[in-house]
């Protein structure tokens, strides 16, 4: 068996890899729970390769895919932190695996393709952070994704921070505080006077904030402050979707990500906000996840049928010359 592809999803929870041949969803899978590091030069190419190459070699041996012609790497942070990766990864993959076609894709685009495929529309990826991606199939549009200090409005860290703020308001006796959220914050983190010391020095602060988001959802049925936070989150998510969704036709809109596990307290107001902001769009359930998106792009490249718009920072495809 030859002429295979390697599809990769590199995100905050680690690395997932699939090897397959054109027309398949993959014949073997591997995963690492260690996220690829970033540094002064952006995404660390060496750290990515140190994890990726052993998995790729093991999978090709297991599956009988003896030649990898195409590699698609969906990477978190590619749009802003991917310059070194673009410069270094294609040549390294050619030397180590004999690859000739390499696509570097922002994780927001792999989430889009996994959810909707090559159709016009908008996808909101809502997890710890939040980013919306849309296309009319001529160019890509993105909204938010600016991180927990500058944006990611409506994402898990944003909800968790808003919930902890409401808890601290109750602790202080200020207006718009939430006694139920104060109780849950103290149960989870201890006396809230110690929260700044627990949160501010941590490098994983977004994840810690997001860990409190389910507590906000758990209080929403009986606490108007918690319900208001989730309504505001839904409004932010709909705003981002509206910013990137094609204005004409009947585009599709999907929401993906772990935040949907919060269920009705978030999903119900979100559906209402999306219907209000995007009455012309067709709401649909995501077909797959970002790894599925990488596989779809790899299949399309392998068969020469890729119709998605190229973009240096969102979906960049290069062919590596022989002998590089």
C-alpha contacts under 8 A as a table, 3 or more apart, distances in Angstrom:
res1	aa1	res2	aa2	distance
1	X	4	X	7.96
1	X	64	X	5.72
1	X	65	X	5.05
1	X	66	X	6.18
1	X	67	X	7.95
2	X	21	X	7.65
2	X	64	X	7.72
2	X	65	X	5.11
2	X	66	X	5.08
2	X	67	X	4.88
2	X	68	X	7.20
3	X	21	X	6.62
3	X	22	X	7.84
3	X	65	X	7.21
3	X	66	X	7.51
3	X	67	X	5.26
3	X	68	X	5.64
3	X	69	X	5.44
4	X	19	X	7.06
4	X	20	X	5.51
4	X	21	X	4.30
4	X	22	X	6.61
4	X	65	X	5.86
4	X	66	X	7.58
4	X	67	X	5.93
4	X	68	X	4.62
4	X	69	X	5.79
4	X	70	X	6.81
5	X	19	X	5.74
5	X	20	X	5.43
5	X	21	X	5.84
5	X	22	X	7.28
5	X	68	X	5.25
5	X	69	X	5.98
5	X	70	X	4.71
5	X	71	X	5.66
5	X	72	X	7.87
5	X	298	X	6.31
5	X	299	X	7.59
5	X	302	X	7.50
6	X	17	X	7.04
6	X	18	X	5.76
6	X	19	X	4.65
6	X	20	X	6.68
6	X	56	X	7.42
6	X	68	X	6.81
6	X	70	X	6.32
6	X	71	X	4.65
6	X	72	X	6.33
6	X	295	X	7.92
6	X	298	X	7.38
7	X	17	X	5.74
7	X	18	X	5.14
7	X	19	X	6.43
7	X	71	X	5.88
7	X	72	X	4.89
7	X	73	X	6.15
7	X	74	X	7.93
7	X	291	X	7.17
7	X	294	X	5.36
7	X	295	X	5.35
7	X	298	X	6.49
8	X	15	X	7.11
8	X	16	X	5.71
8	X	17	X	4.58
8	X	18	X	6.51
8	X	71	X	7.81
8	X	72	X	6.06
8	X	73	X	4.67
8	X	74	X	5.81
8	X	291	X	6.46
8	X	294	X	6.35
8	X	295	X	7.98
9	X	15	X	5.79
9	X	16	X	5.15
9	X	17	X	6.54
9	X	73	X	6.22
9	X	74	X	4.84
9	X	75	X	6.25
9	X	107	X	7.47
9	X	290	X	6.53
9	X	291	X	5.14
9	X	294	X	6.91
10	X	13	X	7.95
10	X	14	X	5.98
10	X	15	X	4.58
10	X	16	X	6.53
10	X	35	X	7.16
10	X	36	X	7.04
10	X	73	X	7.27
10	X	74	X	5.92
10	X	75	X	4.73
10	X	76	X	6.19
10	X	107	X	7.70
11	X	14	X	5.45
11	X	15	X	6.46
11	X	35	X	6.32
11	X	36	X	7.52
11	X	75	X	6.16
11	X	76	X	5.08
11	X	107	X	7.47
12	X	35	X	5.52
12	X	36	X	7.94
12	X	76	X	7.26
13	X	33	X	5.86
13	X	34	X	6.86
13	X	35	X	5.77
14	X	31	X	7.42
14	X	32	X	5.43
14	X	33	X	4.25
14	X	34	X	4.59
14	X	35	X	3.93
14	X	36	X	6.76
15	X	31	X	5.53
15	X	32	X	4.96
15	X	33	X	6.40
15	X	34	X	6.89
15	X	35	X	6.45
15	X	36	X	7.50
15	X	51	X	7.97
15	X	52	X	7.97
16	X	29	X	7.41
16	X	30	X	5.95
16	X	31	X	4.31
16	X	32	X	6.40
16	X	291	X	7.22
17	X	29	X	5.60
17	X	30	X	5.23
17	X	31	X	6.10
17	X	52	X	7.73
17	X	55	X	7.40
17	X	56	X	7.57
17	X	291	X	7.85
18	X	26	X	5.77
18	X	27	X	7.26
18	X	28	X	5.74
18	X	29	X	4.57
18	X	30	X	6.66
18	X	59	X	7.96
18	X	295	X	7.62
19	X	26	X	5.31
19	X	27	X	5.91
19	X	28	X	5.53
19	X	29	X	6.65
19	X	56	X	7.38
19	X	59	X	6.44
19	X	60	X	6.98
19	X	63	X	7.83
19	X	65	X	7.73
20	X	24	X	6.31
20	X	25	X	6.70
20	X	26	X	3.91
20	X	27	X	4.99
20	X	28	X	6.99
20	X	63	X	7.99
20	X	65	X	7.16
21	X	24	X	5.81
21	X	26	X	6.73
21	X	27	X	7.77
21	X	65	X	7.47
21	X	299	X	7.73
22	X	298	X	7.91
22	X	299	X	5.19
22	X	302	X	6.05
22	X	303	X	6.82
23	X	299	X	6.19
24	X	27	X	7.63
24	X	299	X	7.63
25	X	292	X	7.76
25	X	295	X	6.50
25	X	296	X	7.93
26	X	29	X	7.52
26	X	295	X	7.57
27	X	63	X	6.27
28	X	59	X	6.04
28	X	62	X	7.58
28	X	63	X	6.47
29	X	59	X	7.09
30	X	55	X	6.30
30	X	59	X	7.61
32	X	35	X	7.81
32	X	51	X	7.54
36	X	43	X	7.21
36	X	44	X	6.82
36	X	47	X	6.15
36	X	48	X	5.67
37	X	43	X	6.25
37	X	44	X	5.57
37	X	47	X	6.58
37	X	48	X	7.81
38	X	41	X	7.45
38	X	42	X	5.10
38	X	43	X	4.36
38	X	44	X	5.24
38	X	81	X	7.91
39	X	42	X	5.09
39	X	43	X	6.51
39	X	44	X	6.52
41	X	44	X	7.27
41	X	81	X	7.44
41	X	83	X	7.74
41	X	84	X	6.31
42	X	80	X	7.96
42	X	81	X	4.33
42	X	82	X	6.05
42	X	83	X	7.11
42	X	84	X	6.62
42	X	85	X	7.96
43	X	77	X	7.50
43	X	78	X	7.54
43	X	81	X	5.70
43	X	82	X	5.88
43	X	84	X	6.98
43	X	85	X	6.42
44	X	47	X	5.42
44	X	48	X	6.36
44	X	84	X	7.70
44	X	85	X	7.28
45	X	48	X	5.12
45	X	49	X	6.17
45	X	84	X	7.10
45	X	85	X	5.58
45	X	88	X	6.94
45	X	89	X	6.49
46	X	49	X	5.15
46	X	50	X	6.05
47	X	50	X	5.07
47	X	51	X	6.59
48	X	51	X	5.50
48	X	52	X	5.96
49	X	52	X	4.85
49	X	53	X	5.57
50	X	53	X	6.13
50	X	54	X	7.24
51	X	54	X	6.28
51	X	55	X	6.82
52	X	55	X	5.37
52	X	56	X	6.05
53	X	56	X	5.03
53	X	57	X	6.11
53	X	96	X	7.84
54	X	57	X	5.24
54	X	58	X	6.11
55	X	58	X	5.17
55	X	59	X	6.09
56	X	59	X	5.18
56	X	60	X	6.16
57	X	60	X	5.24
57	X	61	X	6.21
58	X	61	X	5.23
58	X	62	X	6.23
59	X	62	X	5.01
59	X	63	X	5.95
60	X	63	X	5.27
60	X	64	X	5.62
60	X	65	X	4.99
60	X	66	X	6.09
61	X	64	X	5.55
61	X	65	X	7.14
61	X	66	X	7.43
65	X	68	X	7.16
67	X	97	X	7.91
67	X	98	X	7.37
67	X	99	X	7.98
68	X	71	X	7.37
68	X	97	X	6.85
68	X	98	X	6.76
68	X	99	X	5.63
69	X	98	X	7.30
69	X	99	X	4.91
69	X	100	X	5.60
69	X	101	X	6.24
69	X	302	X	7.71
70	X	99	X	6.01
70	X	100	X	6.42
70	X	101	X	4.78
70	X	102	X	5.86
70	X	103	X	7.95
70	X	298	X	6.58
70	X	301	X	7.37
70	X	302	X	6.62
71	X	99	X	7.02
71	X	101	X	6.40
71	X	102	X	4.91
71	X	103	X	6.31
71	X	298	X	6.76
72	X	102	X	5.91
72	X	103	X	4.68
72	X	104	X	6.06
72	X	105	X	7.23
72	X	294	X	5.99
72	X	295	X	7.64
72	X	297	X	7.13
72	X	298	X	5.80
73	X	102	X	7.85
73	X	103	X	6.26
73	X	104	X	5.08
73	X	105	X	6.03
73	X	294	X	6.94
74	X	104	X	6.15
74	X	105	X	4.62
74	X	106	X	5.55
74	X	107	X	5.05
74	X	109	X	7.94
74	X	110	X	6.09
74	X	290	X	7.61
74	X	291	X	7.71
74	X	294	X	6.24
75	X	78	X	5.59
75	X	104	X	7.35
75	X	105	X	6.26
75	X	106	X	5.33
75	X	107	X	5.02
76	X	106	X	6.12
76	X	107	X	4.99
76	X	108	X	7.72
77	X	80	X	5.77
77	X	81	X	5.37
77	X	82	X	6.80
77	X	106	X	6.86
77	X	107	X	7.49
78	X	81	X	5.15
78	X	82	X	4.27
78	X	83	X	7.86
78	X	104	X	7.84
78	X	105	X	7.04
78	X	106	X	5.14
78	X	107	X	7.50
78	X	313	X	6.68
78	X	314	X	7.33
79	X	82	X	6.06
79	X	106	X	6.17
79	X	313	X	4.62
79	X	314	X	5.99
80	X	83	X	7.82
80	X	313	X	7.62
81	X	84	X	7.78
82	X	85	X	5.08
82	X	86	X	6.14
82	X	313	X	7.69
83	X	86	X	5.25
83	X	87	X	6.33
84	X	87	X	5.04
84	X	88	X	6.00
85	X	88	X	5.28
85	X	89	X	5.32
86	X	89	X	6.02
86	X	90	X	7.05
86	X	104	X	7.25
87	X	90	X	7.32
88	X	91	X	5.97
88	X	92	X	6.41
89	X	92	X	5.10
89	X	93	X	6.09
90	X	93	X	5.26
90	X	94	X	6.20
90	X	101	X	7.98
90	X	102	X	5.99
90	X	318	X	7.65
90	X	320	X	6.67
91	X	94	X	5.06
91	X	95	X	6.23
91	X	320	X	6.81
91	X	324	X	6.40
92	X	95	X	5.17
92	X	96	X	6.04
93	X	96	X	5.19
93	X	97	X	5.41
93	X	98	X	6.63
93	X	99	X	5.77
94	X	97	X	5.58
94	X	98	X	4.41
94	X	99	X	4.44
94	X	100	X	6.09
94	X	320	X	6.87
94	X	324	X	7.02
95	X	98	X	5.77
95	X	99	X	7.69
95	X	324	X	7.04
99	X	102	X	7.32
99	X	320	X	7.62
100	X	319	X	5.49
100	X	320	X	4.91
100	X	321	X	6.97
100	X	322	X	7.58
101	X	317	X	7.18
101	X	318	X	5.87
101	X	319	X	4.55
101	X	320	X	6.28
102	X	317	X	5.76
102	X	318	X	5.47
102	X	319	X	6.42
102	X	320	X	7.69
103	X	315	X	6.88
103	X	316	X	5.49
103	X	317	X	4.24
103	X	318	X	6.41
104	X	314	X	7.77
104	X	315	X	5.99
104	X	316	X	5.26
104	X	317	X	6.48
105	X	109	X	6.45
105	X	110	X	6.73
105	X	313	X	7.62
105	X	314	X	5.46
105	X	315	X	4.48
105	X	316	X	6.31
106	X	109	X	5.32
106	X	110	X	6.61
106	X	313	X	7.16
106	X	314	X	4.95
106	X	315	X	6.53
107	X	110	X	5.03
107	X	111	X	6.03
107	X	290	X	6.78
108	X	111	X	5.07
108	X	112	X	6.19
108	X	125	X	6.97
108	X	131	X	6.97
108	X	132	X	7.35
108	X	133	X	6.29
108	X	290	X	7.97
109	X	112	X	4.85
109	X	113	X	6.11
109	X	133	X	6.86
109	X	293	X	7.83
109	X	314	X	6.67
109	X	315	X	7.34
110	X	113	X	5.08
110	X	114	X	5.87
110	X	289	X	7.80
110	X	290	X	4.67
110	X	291	X	6.99
110	X	292	X	7.66
110	X	293	X	4.48
110	X	294	X	5.61
111	X	114	X	5.13
111	X	115	X	6.07
111	X	123	X	7.54
111	X	125	X	6.91
111	X	256	X	7.56
111	X	289	X	5.85
111	X	290	X	4.12
111	X	291	X	7.80
111	X	293	X	6.07
112	X	115	X	5.17
112	X	116	X	5.95
112	X	117	X	7.04
112	X	122	X	7.40
112	X	123	X	5.51
112	X	133	X	6.75
112	X	134	X	7.72
112	X	290	X	7.45
112	X	293	X	7.12
113	X	116	X	5.32
113	X	117	X	4.27
113	X	118	X	6.45
113	X	290	X	7.38
113	X	292	X	7.83
113	X	293	X	4.63
113	X	294	X	7.73
113	X	296	X	7.25
113	X	297	X	7.72
114	X	117	X	5.93
114	X	286	X	7.34
114	X	287	X	6.33
114	X	288	X	4.63
114	X	289	X	4.97
114	X	290	X	5.29
114	X	291	X	7.11
114	X	292	X	5.00
114	X	293	X	3.60
114	X	294	X	7.39
114	X	296	X	7.27
115	X	123	X	7.36
115	X	254	X	6.83
115	X	256	X	7.44
115	X	285	X	7.57
115	X	286	X	4.11
115	X	287	X	4.68
115	X	288	X	5.01
115	X	289	X	6.28
115	X	290	X	7.78
115	X	293	X	7.33
116	X	119	X	6.17
116	X	121	X	7.78
116	X	123	X	7.91
116	X	252	X	7.52
116	X	254	X	7.48
116	X	286	X	6.40
116	X	287	X	6.40
117	X	293	X	7.43
117	X	296	X	7.60
118	X	137	X	7.58
118	X	307	X	6.88
118	X	308	X	6.23
119	X	136	X	7.77
119	X	137	X	7.14
119	X	251	X	7.75
119	X	252	X	7.64
120	X	134	X	7.33
120	X	135	X	5.44
120	X	136	X	4.69
120	X	137	X	5.93
120	X	246	X	7.10
120	X	251	X	5.39
120	X	252	X	6.64
121	X	134	X	5.53
121	X	135	X	5.85
121	X	136	X	6.71
121	X	245	X	5.53
121	X	246	X	6.20
121	X	251	X	4.39
121	X	252	X	4.49
121	X	253	X	5.59
121	X	281	X	7.86
122	X	132	X	6.91
122	X	133	X	5.59
122	X	134	X	4.07
122	X	135	X	6.73
122	X	241	X	6.09
122	X	244	X	6.27
122	X	245	X	4.95
122	X	246	X	7.67
122	X	251	X	7.47
122	X	252	X	6.40
122	X	253	X	4.86
122	X	254	X	6.58
123	X	132	X	5.60
123	X	133	X	5.37
123	X	134	X	6.30
123	X	241	X	6.86
123	X	253	X	5.71
123	X	254	X	4.88
123	X	255	X	5.59
123	X	256	X	7.25
124	X	130	X	7.17
124	X	131	X	5.91
124	X	132	X	4.26
124	X	133	X	6.49
124	X	237	X	7.10
124	X	240	X	7.58
124	X	241	X	6.25
124	X	254	X	6.45
124	X	255	X	4.71
124	X	256	X	6.19
125	X	130	X	5.71
125	X	131	X	5.48
125	X	132	X	6.13
125	X	255	X	6.01
125	X	256	X	4.90
125	X	257	X	5.42
126	X	129	X	6.16
126	X	130	X	4.66
126	X	131	X	6.81
126	X	154	X	7.86
126	X	155	X	5.58
126	X	156	X	7.35
126	X	255	X	7.13
126	X	256	X	6.04
126	X	257	X	4.79
126	X	258	X	6.65
126	X	259	X	5.64
126	X	260	X	7.65
127	X	130	X	6.18
127	X	155	X	5.84
127	X	156	X	5.64
127	X	257	X	5.07
127	X	258	X	5.04
127	X	259	X	5.03
128	X	155	X	5.62
128	X	156	X	4.30
128	X	157	X	5.31
128	X	206	X	6.66
128	X	207	X	6.30
128	X	210	X	5.62
128	X	258	X	7.98
128	X	259	X	7.58
129	X	145	X	6.77
129	X	147	X	6.57
129	X	148	X	6.77
129	X	152	X	5.00
129	X	153	X	7.74
129	X	154	X	7.98
129	X	155	X	4.75
129	X	156	X	6.06
129	X	157	X	6.36
129	X	158	X	7.70
129	X	206	X	7.85
130	X	144	X	6.77
130	X	145	X	5.44
130	X	152	X	4.52
130	X	153	X	6.54
130	X	154	X	6.76
130	X	155	X	4.86
130	X	156	X	7.89
130	X	237	X	7.90
131	X	142	X	7.11
131	X	143	X	5.98
131	X	144	X	5.11
131	X	145	X	4.34
131	X	152	X	6.60
131	X	240	X	7.47
132	X	142	X	5.56
132	X	143	X	5.17
132	X	144	X	6.66
132	X	145	X	7.51
132	X	237	X	7.98
132	X	240	X	5.70
132	X	241	X	5.71
132	X	244	X	6.87
133	X	140	X	7.14
133	X	141	X	5.69
133	X	142	X	4.50
133	X	143	X	6.60
133	X	241	X	7.49
133	X	244	X	6.07
133	X	245	X	7.95
134	X	140	X	5.92
134	X	141	X	5.09
134	X	142	X	6.36
134	X	241	X	7.76
134	X	244	X	4.74
134	X	245	X	5.31
134	X	246	X	7.18
135	X	138	X	6.91
135	X	139	X	5.79
135	X	140	X	4.76
135	X	141	X	6.00
135	X	244	X	7.18
135	X	245	X	6.91
135	X	246	X	6.63
136	X	139	X	6.44
136	X	140	X	7.48
136	X	245	X	7.98
136	X	246	X	5.74
137	X	140	X	7.51
137	X	307	X	7.50
137	X	308	X	5.84
137	X	309	X	5.85
138	X	308	X	7.57
138	X	309	X	5.48
139	X	309	X	5.40
139	X	310	X	7.44
139	X	311	X	7.64
140	X	309	X	6.95
140	X	311	X	7.50
140	X	314	X	7.57
141	X	244	X	5.37
142	X	243	X	7.91
142	X	244	X	5.98
143	X	240	X	5.53
143	X	241	X	7.71
143	X	243	X	6.54
143	X	244	X	6.55
144	X	151	X	6.14
144	X	152	X	5.78
144	X	153	X	7.34
144	X	240	X	6.81
145	X	151	X	6.56
145	X	152	X	5.17
146	X	149	X	7.70
146	X	150	X	5.59
146	X	151	X	4.84
146	X	152	X	5.76
147	X	150	X	5.69
147	X	151	X	5.36
147	X	152	X	5.38
148	X	151	X	5.50
148	X	152	X	5.58
148	X	153	X	7.88
148	X	157	X	6.50
148	X	158	X	6.77
148	X	206	X	6.32
152	X	155	X	5.58
152	X	157	X	7.87
152	X	158	X	6.77
153	X	158	X	5.84
153	X	233	X	6.83
153	X	236	X	5.87
153	X	237	X	7.22
154	X	158	X	5.62
154	X	159	X	6.20
154	X	230	X	7.99
154	X	232	X	7.23
154	X	233	X	3.87
154	X	234	X	6.45
154	X	235	X	7.75
154	X	236	X	5.40
154	X	237	X	5.78
155	X	158	X	5.19
155	X	159	X	6.21
155	X	210	X	7.93
155	X	233	X	7.14
155	X	259	X	7.35
156	X	159	X	5.16
156	X	160	X	6.05
156	X	209	X	7.35
156	X	210	X	4.40
156	X	211	X	7.61
156	X	213	X	5.78
156	X	259	X	6.44
157	X	160	X	5.04
157	X	161	X	5.97
157	X	206	X	5.26
157	X	207	X	6.65
157	X	208	X	7.62
157	X	209	X	4.75
157	X	210	X	3.94
157	X	211	X	7.67
157	X	213	X	7.20
158	X	161	X	5.20
158	X	162	X	6.15
158	X	209	X	7.49
158	X	210	X	7.21
158	X	233	X	7.95
159	X	162	X	5.12
159	X	163	X	6.10
159	X	209	X	7.91
159	X	210	X	6.93
159	X	212	X	7.79
159	X	213	X	5.37
159	X	216	X	7.48
159	X	229	X	6.78
159	X	230	X	7.15
159	X	233	X	6.84
160	X	163	X	5.04
160	X	164	X	6.22
160	X	209	X	4.84
160	X	210	X	4.98
160	X	211	X	6.78
160	X	212	X	4.67
160	X	213	X	4.26
160	X	214	X	7.98
160	X	216	X	7.18
161	X	164	X	5.12
161	X	165	X	6.07
161	X	209	X	5.62
161	X	210	X	7.56
161	X	212	X	7.77
162	X	165	X	5.00
162	X	166	X	6.25
162	X	229	X	6.81
163	X	166	X	5.13
163	X	167	X	6.30
163	X	181	X	6.61
163	X	212	X	7.32
163	X	213	X	7.17
163	X	216	X	5.98
163	X	226	X	6.89
163	X	229	X	7.27
164	X	167	X	4.86
164	X	168	X	6.21
164	X	181	X	7.17
164	X	182	X	7.47
164	X	185	X	6.80
164	X	212	X	7.72
165	X	168	X	5.09
165	X	169	X	6.19
165	X	177	X	7.90
166	X	169	X	5.01
166	X	170	X	6.37
166	X	176	X	6.68
166	X	177	X	4.56
166	X	178	X	5.35
166	X	181	X	6.97
166	X	182	X	7.48
166	X	225	X	7.54
167	X	170	X	5.20
167	X	171	X	6.29
167	X	177	X	5.94
167	X	178	X	5.36
167	X	179	X	6.52
167	X	180	X	7.80
167	X	181	X	5.11
167	X	182	X	4.02
167	X	183	X	7.79
167	X	185	X	6.88
168	X	171	X	4.82
168	X	172	X	6.17
168	X	177	X	7.06
168	X	182	X	6.79
168	X	192	X	7.09
169	X	172	X	5.14
169	X	173	X	6.01
169	X	174	X	4.92
169	X	175	X	6.72
169	X	176	X	6.81
169	X	177	X	4.41
169	X	178	X	7.16
170	X	173	X	5.01
170	X	174	X	6.01
170	X	175	X	7.48
170	X	176	X	7.51
170	X	177	X	4.06
170	X	178	X	5.31
170	X	179	X	5.67
170	X	182	X	6.59
171	X	174	X	7.76
171	X	177	X	7.70
171	X	179	X	7.80
171	X	182	X	6.87
171	X	192	X	7.96
173	X	177	X	7.29
174	X	177	X	6.16
176	X	225	X	6.77
177	X	225	X	7.21
178	X	181	X	5.30
178	X	182	X	6.17
178	X	223	X	7.45
178	X	225	X	6.15
178	X	226	X	7.48
179	X	182	X	4.92
179	X	183	X	6.26
180	X	183	X	5.18
180	X	184	X	6.39
180	X	219	X	6.83
180	X	223	X	7.23
181	X	184	X	5.02
181	X	185	X	5.96
181	X	215	X	7.39
181	X	216	X	6.94
181	X	219	X	7.16
181	X	226	X	7.68
182	X	185	X	5.07
182	X	186	X	6.21
182	X	192	X	7.99
183	X	186	X	5.30
183	X	187	X	6.18
184	X	187	X	4.97
184	X	188	X	6.12
184	X	215	X	6.90
185	X	188	X	5.15
185	X	189	X	5.77
185	X	190	X	7.15
185	X	192	X	7.03
185	X	212	X	7.80
186	X	189	X	5.23
186	X	190	X	4.36
186	X	191	X	5.23
186	X	192	X	5.96
187	X	190	X	5.82
189	X	192	X	7.06
189	X	195	X	7.13
190	X	194	X	7.42
191	X	194	X	5.91
191	X	195	X	7.46
192	X	195	X	5.10
193	X	196	X	7.35
194	X	197	X	5.55
194	X	198	X	6.43
195	X	198	X	5.03
195	X	199	X	6.07
196	X	199	X	5.23
196	X	200	X	5.63
197	X	200	X	6.00
197	X	201	X	6.91
198	X	201	X	6.93
198	X	202	X	7.29
199	X	202	X	5.65
199	X	205	X	6.03
199	X	208	X	7.60
200	X	205	X	7.17
202	X	205	X	5.33
204	X	207	X	5.56
204	X	208	X	6.45
205	X	208	X	5.05
205	X	209	X	6.14
206	X	209	X	5.19
206	X	210	X	6.09
207	X	210	X	4.99
207	X	211	X	6.14
208	X	211	X	5.15
208	X	212	X	7.20
209	X	212	X	5.69
209	X	213	X	7.31
210	X	213	X	5.24
211	X	214	X	6.83
212	X	215	X	5.33
212	X	216	X	6.81
213	X	216	X	5.16
213	X	217	X	6.58
214	X	217	X	4.98
214	X	218	X	6.11
214	X	262	X	6.21
215	X	218	X	4.95
215	X	219	X	6.36
216	X	219	X	5.30
216	X	220	X	6.22
216	X	226	X	5.46
216	X	227	X	7.83
216	X	229	X	7.89
216	X	230	X	7.81
217	X	220	X	5.13
217	X	221	X	7.90
217	X	226	X	7.00
217	X	227	X	7.53
217	X	230	X	7.40
217	X	262	X	6.33
217	X	265	X	5.79
217	X	266	X	7.20
218	X	221	X	7.22
219	X	222	X	5.96
219	X	223	X	5.63
219	X	226	X	6.03
219	X	227	X	7.60
220	X	223	X	5.12
220	X	224	X	6.56
220	X	225	X	7.53
220	X	226	X	4.76
220	X	227	X	4.35
220	X	230	X	7.83
220	X	265	X	6.38
221	X	224	X	7.70
221	X	227	X	6.91
221	X	265	X	7.32
223	X	226	X	5.45
223	X	227	X	6.29
224	X	227	X	4.91
224	X	228	X	5.90
225	X	228	X	5.03
225	X	229	X	6.36
226	X	229	X	5.13
226	X	230	X	6.55
227	X	230	X	5.27
227	X	231	X	6.21
227	X	265	X	7.24
228	X	231	X	4.96
228	X	232	X	6.11
229	X	232	X	5.12
229	X	233	X	6.18
230	X	233	X	4.87
230	X	234	X	6.12
230	X	265	X	7.02
230	X	266	X	5.65
230	X	269	X	7.62
231	X	234	X	5.07
231	X	235	X	6.22
231	X	266	X	7.16
231	X	269	X	5.78
231	X	270	X	7.41
232	X	235	X	4.98
232	X	236	X	6.27
233	X	236	X	5.12
233	X	237	X	6.25
233	X	266	X	7.97
234	X	237	X	5.07
234	X	238	X	6.18
234	X	266	X	6.77
234	X	267	X	7.90
234	X	269	X	6.02
234	X	270	X	4.51
234	X	273	X	6.53
235	X	238	X	5.14
235	X	239	X	6.10
235	X	270	X	6.99
235	X	273	X	5.91
236	X	239	X	5.01
236	X	240	X	6.32
237	X	240	X	5.24
237	X	241	X	6.28
237	X	270	X	7.50
238	X	241	X	4.99
238	X	242	X	6.05
238	X	270	X	7.08
238	X	273	X	5.90
238	X	274	X	5.21
238	X	277	X	6.63
239	X	242	X	5.14
239	X	243	X	6.24
239	X	277	X	7.39
240	X	243	X	5.09
240	X	244	X	6.73
241	X	244	X	5.58
241	X	245	X	5.97
241	X	253	X	7.79
241	X	274	X	7.95
242	X	245	X	5.28
242	X	277	X	6.45
242	X	278	X	6.42
245	X	251	X	7.30
245	X	253	X	7.81
246	X	249	X	7.78
246	X	251	X	6.58
248	X	251	X	7.46
248	X	280	X	7.73
249	X	280	X	7.39
249	X	281	X	7.96
250	X	280	X	5.90
250	X	281	X	5.16
250	X	282	X	6.25
251	X	280	X	7.49
251	X	281	X	5.00
251	X	282	X	6.07
252	X	281	X	5.59
252	X	282	X	4.68
252	X	283	X	5.81
252	X	284	X	6.41
253	X	281	X	6.44
253	X	282	X	6.03
253	X	283	X	4.88
253	X	284	X	5.95
254	X	283	X	6.14
254	X	284	X	5.38
254	X	285	X	5.79
254	X	286	X	5.64
255	X	285	X	7.35
255	X	286	X	6.76
256	X	259	X	7.95
256	X	260	X	7.16
256	X	286	X	6.47
256	X	289	X	7.61
257	X	260	X	6.28
258	X	261	X	5.65
259	X	262	X	5.88
260	X	263	X	5.80
260	X	266	X	7.40
260	X	267	X	6.74
262	X	265	X	6.86
262	X	266	X	6.40
262	X	267	X	7.72
263	X	266	X	6.00
263	X	267	X	5.71
264	X	267	X	4.77
264	X	268	X	5.21
265	X	268	X	6.22
265	X	269	X	7.26
266	X	269	X	5.82
266	X	270	X	6.12
267	X	270	X	4.95
267	X	271	X	6.10
268	X	271	X	5.33
268	X	272	X	6.46
269	X	272	X	5.02
269	X	273	X	6.12
270	X	273	X	5.10
270	X	274	X	6.08
271	X	274	X	5.19
271	X	275	X	6.12
272	X	275	X	5.24
272	X	276	X	6.30
273	X	276	X	5.12
273	X	277	X	6.12
274	X	277	X	5.18
274	X	278	X	5.60
274	X	279	X	7.60
275	X	278	X	5.41
275	X	279	X	5.21
276	X	279	X	5.95
278	X	281	X	5.48
286	X	289	X	7.60
288	X	291	X	7.96
288	X	292	X	5.62
288	X	293	X	7.15
289	X	292	X	5.25
289	X	293	X	6.41
290	X	293	X	4.78
290	X	294	X	6.36
291	X	294	X	5.04
291	X	295	X	6.34
292	X	295	X	5.05
292	X	296	X	6.19
293	X	296	X	5.06
293	X	297	X	6.29
294	X	297	X	5.20
294	X	298	X	6.12
295	X	298	X	5.01
295	X	299	X	6.14
296	X	299	X	5.17
296	X	300	X	6.24
297	X	300	X	5.10
297	X	301	X	6.14
297	X	306	X	6.98
298	X	301	X	5.15
298	X	302	X	6.07
299	X	302	X	5.08
299	X	303	X	6.23
300	X	303	X	5.24
300	X	304	X	5.81
300	X	305	X	4.78
300	X	306	X	4.69
301	X	304	X	5.00
301	X	305	X	6.27
301	X	306	X	5.64
302	X	305	X	7.86
303	X	306	X	7.97
309	X	315	X	7.51
310	X	314	X	7.37
310	X	315	X	5.20
310	X	316	X	6.00
310	X	317	X	7.50
311	X	314	X	5.14
311	X	315	X	4.94
311	X	316	X	5.67
312	X	315	X	6.19
312	X	316	X	5.03
313	X	316	X	6.59
320	X	324	X	6.98
321	X	324	X	5.93
